[in-house]
């Protein structure tokens, strides 16, 4: 059982879906919760349910993070979960404005969140950052390449920031869920996914992986969330020898 009494967590995108499930789970472990979201009605509802507070936050606006941390007070765990779906491709219907919004929320929002969390943790002796990416960030996703690109970028950032933040006693890891039943997917899309024989998981499965991350000393890792699989970091291949500084001739 994870013990989080006297700990506090800030969760972006905490008003529904994965974020709300994580808020409830961390609250059940004793953590004080700050829900950060654009949806004030649902955000305040979740905050009231877990005995926490709500702060309206647009993650694509860097200054909103400063306000969120100011309102929330001392924070030990930051969950950067806010995100949107793309459901698009580079076709004739490509819309630049939609793409910019997708990137601003799914990637820029993570960059701003990590920076704000790092500054906050520097004043409090370290902390934990957990970022919601996607299984689409580990593999190809032909149905939604632009969404997948933002999630690949998030994983690259998390893996690269792991060794950067370690000396500051900050851990950072990425959640990589398969399809989760959340508002990011229209109901007809979820129905089509199920009809294709693909498992659609409950958001509680993601919260289980958050528990595993918090119980570990992992950093800079991507954690897939899959059916019938216990939480564990993804096993990335080792860097090929030809890309190292070795000078021997390879046969």
C-alpha positions, 0 to 999 in steps of 0.5 A: 500500500502506497502511503502519501499522507503529507504529500500533495499532487497536482494533476493536469487534465484531472477533471475527467478520464485518466486524470480523474482516476489518478486523482481519486487513486492518489487521494485514496493513498492520503495525498492532497489533490489539486485538479488543474483543468479547463473544464471548471464544472467537472474539475470542481466536481472531482476536486470536491469528491477527493477533498482537494482544490481546483484551479482552472488551467490552460496547459498551452499557456505557460503563465497558467502553470505559475498560477496553478502552483501558486494556488496549489501550494507545496506540491510533491507529485506532478501528473501532466495528463492533459491532452487532446486527440487528433483523429487526423492525417496529412490529407487534403483536409489537413487543418493547420489550426487544429494541428497547432492546438494538438501540438500546443496541448500535447507537447508544449503543455508538457514542456511548460509543465516540466519546467514549472515543476522543476522550478517548484521542486528546486525550492522543495528538495525534489519531487516526482513528475509523471507524464501521460503519453500513449502506446501510440508514442511507442509504435506506429499509429497510421490512423492518427500520425500527428497525435502519435508524433506528439506522443513520441515527442513526449516519450523522447523528452521524458527519456532525455530529461531523466538523467538531467533531473536525477541530480536534483532528486526529481524523477520523471516517467511516462505513462503509455496507455493503450486505448482507454475509455475516456472522453478523448475518444468519441463513443462511436470510435470506442465502439468501432475499436471494440468491434475490431476486437481491440481491448478498451481498458478502464482508466483504473488500469492507468492508475495501477501503473501510477502506483507502480511508478510511485513504488519504484525508483524508476526515472526516464522510463516509458510504462506501457498500460496493456491488458493482462500485463503487470506494470513495468518499464518498456524495454528499449533496445540498446544503442547500436554499437555503430552509434557509440564512440568505439573506434574498432572496425566492426566485422 
